[in-house]
Amino acid sequence: MLELQPSDRRPGAPSSSGGGGGGGGGDELIRTYKGWKGNNVFFCGGRLVFGPDARSILITIFLITAPVTIFCVFVARKFIDDFPHHRGVSVLAVAVGLNILDLIFLLVTSGRDPGIIPRNLYPPEPEGIESSGEPRLSHTPTQSRLPRTKDMVVNGITVKIKYCDTCMLYRPPRASHCSICNNCVEKFDHHCPWLGQCIGLRNYRFYFMFILCSALLCIYVHVFCWIYVKRIMDGEKINIWKSLIKTPASIALIIYTFISVWFVGGLTGFHLYLMSTNQSTYENFRYRYDRHENPFNKGIVGNFMEVFCTSVASSKNSFRAKVPKEPVIPPRIVSGAMSSPSLQKVSQDIEMGRKPVWHETVDEELGDMDKDMETSVTSRDLSRMLPPEETEGRGIMHSRESSRGRRGGSWEFSGRVNEDLRSRDNEPSGNDASRDLLVEISDASTVRSRTGTGIGRL
């Protein structure tokens, strides 16, 4: 069975405790919508919730209002005196009323929570593992052990529910994650680009009323434009072509509404079919119930009753509630024996947007090993290892030179170093301690050459 998620694990979920400052003492409190992790756009202090592409609503409003305005000015106004007792005003009033009603349904659909499921702060506990009582960070290794799907029985039929990695929860049946809004939405239907909002459990009925009013408005304008053309034909006793030339506004509206009615009218018919079978657009496009029985189908009457005659589900989010501000996780500081300057360089490269180069990191690591080896050798017999003033900078191998040798594919010492080693080896002093130290350096270089050859081949 699907377990309910505790409300304290979800930011913005309505809290049963009174007040909005339930965080730890001293925690900064912010409105939920200000720290919202989805891509939604909020207005009026979080009272209106739009999708990330909310600007498309302005285009939709223009496409609805502009034709109606032209119709009222150039067509409907002509019918005012054609009926007794000024009943011709009703032609104008109906057009304006349908336009206003259409805009209301548009704003109600696009400006409300479509049924967003609050995301968890950390993954749920795997089954069979007892909780330690301490909250885990998001995307921990425990999350990889969670099963991707679970079985749930709905009306005697087993359905699978999926785990959402982004929201860190098991989605309820018929829910899906919208990649545009970056939210999991209950009874997800689709994301409408004309409204800039997801269509889901809480706004589907208003969406259907919007496209229905749009279709009726197109039909209404289209029909009365033809009536006006017929009125011109009868009044002036001319053919249809000459009457169309006398009213160019009617020509434009007839063409516009004819094209639009195929879109919104076809969409209205398609959603009537979906409602009669209790499907969503998402489910229908995925052929979800072609081979399986629909566990949510209640019959044609029951399905329409479910859409229009049930109360709108309450939102699971309180966007205006005050919640503790999530602390910013500082960059991890690497310390100890394994730390090196190259790790800091790689982190700086990532922050600056530059991809770290692997061989540069290896060169710097080996250069650090050179310096450590030189320091340890010179500390044993500093007086014997320091070169004379005239050979300063010639007898000690530098990491920069060795890096150039590795980049060129050669791990041999430079000619100056070899010459210095031979000169020291041929010294008549016969100092065994100095010779032993030189042998150690030679052995170390041999080991590095063997190891470096293997690295160079990777």
N, C-alpha and C positions, 0 to 999 in steps of 0.2 A: 504493500500500500504506500501511497505518497504521503510522506510526513510533512506536516506544516512547519514552515520555517519560523523560528522565534522572531518576534518583532524587534528585539534589541540587537539583532544581527543585521538589520537593514537600515541604512541611513534614510531618513525621511519618512519611514513608516509611522503611521499614527500611533502615538504612545498612550498607554492606558494611564500612566502617571500624570498627574496634573502639572501644569507649567511647562515651559520649554527649556529650562536650564538643567537638564538631568545629568550633564557631564560632570567630570571630576572638578573639584574645586579649582578655580583659577583658569579653567579651559576657556578659550575664546569661543563664543557662540555666534553662529552665523545662520542665516536663513538657508533652508534646505536647497532651494533653487540656485543659490549662489555657489554651492559646492557640488552641483549636480554633475555626474560623470557622463551622462548622455549628451547627445548633440542638440538637445532641444533649445529653443529660444523662448525666453519668458518676458512677459509684459505685465504692467500694473502690479509690480511687487510679487510676481509668482502666481497671480490669479489666472492669467491666460498662458496656456502652454501651446507653443507652436513647434513645428518641425524645423530642421536646419534650413530648408529651402522655403521659408515663409514668404519670401518676396514674390513668389509666383502667385500668391493670392491677389496681388495688385493687378496682375495681367488677367486673371480670371474675372475679377470684378469689372475690369474695363470691357472684356469680351461680352459680358452680360448687360452692362448698363448702357454702353454706347448704342447698340442696335435698338434697345427699347426707347432711348431718348429720340433717336431719329424717327422711330415709328410714331411716337406721341406727337412730335412736331409736324411731320409731313403727311401722316396718314390718319391717325386716330382723331386728330383735331377736326378733320373734314366731316366726321360723322356726327358732330355735336348737334347740328341743325337738321339732320336727316330724319330724326325721330321726334314725335310730339312730346311735349312736356320736358324737353331737354334730356330725354333718355339716352341720347347718343353719348352723353358724358360717361356712361357706364363702360363703353368701349375703351375709353382712355383710362378709367379707374381700374378696370380689371388688369390691364397691362402693367400699370404702376404697382398694383397689389401683388401680382405674381413676381414682379421684379424684386420688390422689397422682401417678400417671403423667401425667394431664392437666396438673396444675400444673407438673410438671417440664418438659414440652414447652413450656408457656406461658413459663416463665422462660428456657429455653434459646433460644426464638425471639426474645423481646423484649430479652434482655440481651446479645446478641452483635452484632458487626459484620455487617450484612447483605450486605456486599460494597461498601463505600464506596470510591470511586476518589479518591485524594488529589488535591487541586487543585494547580495549578501556581502558583508565585509570580509568574510573568509569562507573557505569551502566547508561544506557539511562534513560531519563525522562519518567515516566509512562504517558500514555495518559490521558488527562484531568487535569493534574497537571502542573501549570505554574512554570517554572524554576525561582529560586531565584537569578540566576546569579553567585552563588558560586559553585565551583566543589565539588562533594561529594566524600568521600573516597570509595574505592572499597569494595564490599560485605557489604553494609550498609543495614539496614532493608528495605529500599526502594526497594532493589533488590528482596526481597521475594514477593513483591506485583506485580511484572511484570508477565504478562501472559506467560506461558511456550511455547505457539505456537501462530502464527499469520497466517492469510490467505492472500495469494497473488495470483493474477490472471496472468497466463502465457499462452499466445496464446489462451485465452478464457477458460482455464481450471484452476480451483482453486487448488492451492497446498499449503501445510502448511510449514512454516519455523519455526525452533526451536530456542530457546534462549540458548546460551552457557554460563554457569556460570563461566567458566574459562576465556574466552576472553571477557565476559560481552558485548555481542552483539547478535543481531539476525542474524543467518547465512543466507546467500543468498541461493536460491534454488540450490540443488545438492551439496552443501558444507557440510562438516562433520569435526568433530574434531578428529585428530589422537592422540591416547593416547601415542604413542611411541615418536613422535616429539613434542607433547603438543602444537599443533597449529591447527587452523581451516584452511582448505584448500579448495579452490574453485574447484568445479567439482571433488571431491575426488574420486579416483578410488580404490586404496589400498596402503598399505605400503609394498614396495618390500624389503625383507631381503637380497637379493643378491646384490642390489644396495645401500642399506642403506639409502633410501630416499622415501618420499611419491611420489606417482604418481597422478598428478592432472592436472589442466587446462593448465599450462605452459610447462609441459614436457611430456605429454602423447604421442604426435606424435613421439618424440625422443625415448621414451620407446618402442613403437611398432616397430620402425626401428631397435632398438637394438635386440629385440627377433627375428625379421625377418632375420637380418643378421646372427644371431647365428644359426638359423635353416638352412639357405642356406649354411653356412660354414660347418655344420655337414654333410649335404647331399653331398657337394662337396668332402670333405675328404673321406667319406664313399665310394662314387662311384669310385674315382681314386685309392683307395686301392684295390678294386676288379679288376680294370683294370690292376693294377700292378701284382696281383696274376695270372690273365689270361695271361699276358705277359710271366711270368715265366713258366706257363704250356705249352704254345706254343713253347717257346724257347728250353726247355729241354725235351719236350715230356713226361711229368710226370702228375700224377693225381693231383687233387685239394688238397688232404691232404698233399702230399709231397711238393707241392709248398707253402702251408701255413707254413710248418715247416721251409722252407728256408727264410721266411720273418716274424719273430716274431713281428716286429714293425707294420706290416699290421694287424696282428691278434689283437693286443691291440687296434689299432685305429678303426678297424671294430666294436669291441665290445663296445668301449667307445662311438663312434658316434651313434651306433644303440640305446643305452640307452638314450643318450642325445637328439636325435631327437624326441623321444616320448615326452620328457618334453617341449623343446622349440618349437617343431612343433605343439604339441597340444595346447600350450599357444598361438601361433600365430593364429591358427584356431579359438580359442575361442574369441580372441580380434577382429578378422575379423567379427565374428557374432555380437559382442557388438557394433562395429562401424556401422554395417549395420542397426542396430535397435536403435542407439543413446542411448545406456545405458552405465553405468559404472559397474565395478565389484561389487562395494558396493551395487548398486541398484539391480543388478541381483541376488546377493546372498540373498537379503532381499525380493525377489519376489515383488518388488515395483510396477511393471506395469503388473502383472498377472491379476489383477482384475480392474485396472484403465487404462485409456488411457494415453499414453506417450505424454505429451505436448511438448516435445522437438524433436520428430521424424519428420524429414523433407523428408522422403523417402530415399531409398538406396543411390542414387546419391548425394542428398543433404547432407546426413549424412557424406559420405566420403569427400565431398567438405569442409564441416565444419572442419574436422580434419586436412586435408592436404593442403587446398588451402586458408586458412585464415591466417592473420598475427598473430604472437604470442602475446598474451596480455601482456602489460607492467606490470612490478612488482609494487605492491602497497607498497613496502617497499624500503627504501633507507638505506641499512645497513651501508653505510659509512658516512651518514649524522651525524653531531654533534648535540646532544640533551642534555639538562640539566640532570645532574645526579640526580636520585631520592634520596631524603634524606632518611637516615636510621631512622625509627621510634623508638625513645627511649622507654625503658620499662616504663609502666605506674606506677607512684608513687601514692600509696594510702595514703591519709592523711585525717585528720579530726577525728570526734568522732567515726567512725566505724572502724578505722584502728586498727590493732593489730599485735603483732609480729608473730602470727601464719600465717597471710596472706603472710608475707615475707618468712616464712619457706616453704609454699606451692609453691610459685613462684620459690624459690631456688631448690625445689625438681623437679619441671618441667624442669628447665634449666639443671639440672644434669641428667635428664632422669629417675628419680625415681618417681613412682606413689605415690601421697600423700595418706596416710592412714586416713580414715575419723575419726576414734575414737581418733587418736592422736591429730587431730586438735580440736575436741570437748574438750578433756581433757585440752589442753593448754588454750582454751577460758575460761573454767570454773575455771582453776587455776588463770587466770588473774582476774576473778570476785572475787575469794577468797581474793586475795591481795588487791583489791580495797575496799572490805568490811572491812577487818582488818584495813586498813589505816583510813577509815572514823570513825570506832569505837574508835580507839585509839586516834584520834585527839580530840574527845569530852572530854575524861577524861584520859589523858595519864598516870597520876600518879597512878590511880587506876587500870588500865588495865595491866601495866607492871608487870610481875611476879617477885618474889624475886629471888635473885641470885641462891639459892639452887634449885629452880624449873625452871630455865631458859631453854627454849627449850621444856618444858613439858606442859605448859598451853595454848600455842597458836597452833591452827591447821594449818598445812602447806599444801600447794597445792600438794606437792609430795605425802604425805600420803593419801590425799583424792583421788588422781589419782589412787593410788594402790587399794584403796577400790572400786572405780568405775570399775576398770578393773576386779576385782574379783566378781562383781555383788552385793557388799554390799555397801550401802551408809551411814552406821552408823559411828559415831565418833570412833576413836581408844580408847582403854581402858584407856590410859593415860589422854586423854582429858575428858572422862566421870568422871574419878576419880577427876580430877582437878575441874570440875564443881560442883561435889557433895561437895568437901571440901570448895569451895567458898560459896556454898549455905548454909552450916551449920555454917558458921562463925558467932560468936555472935555479930559482930559489928552492924549488922542491918542497914547497909548503903543502903538506898533505891535506890540511883542513880546507885551504882554498880550492885545491883540486877536487876534493869531494863535493864542495858546493857547486862547482862548475859542472860536475857530472850530474848532480841533481837537476840543474837547469836543463841540461841536454836531454835527460830522461823525460822531464816534464814536457819539453817541446815535442819529443817523439810521440808521447801519449796524445798530445793535442793534435798532432798531424793525423794520427789514425782516426781519432774521434771526429775531427773536422772533415775528413774525407767522406765519412758516412753521412754527416749532416749535409754536406754539399750535394750529395746524390739524391736527397729527399726531394 
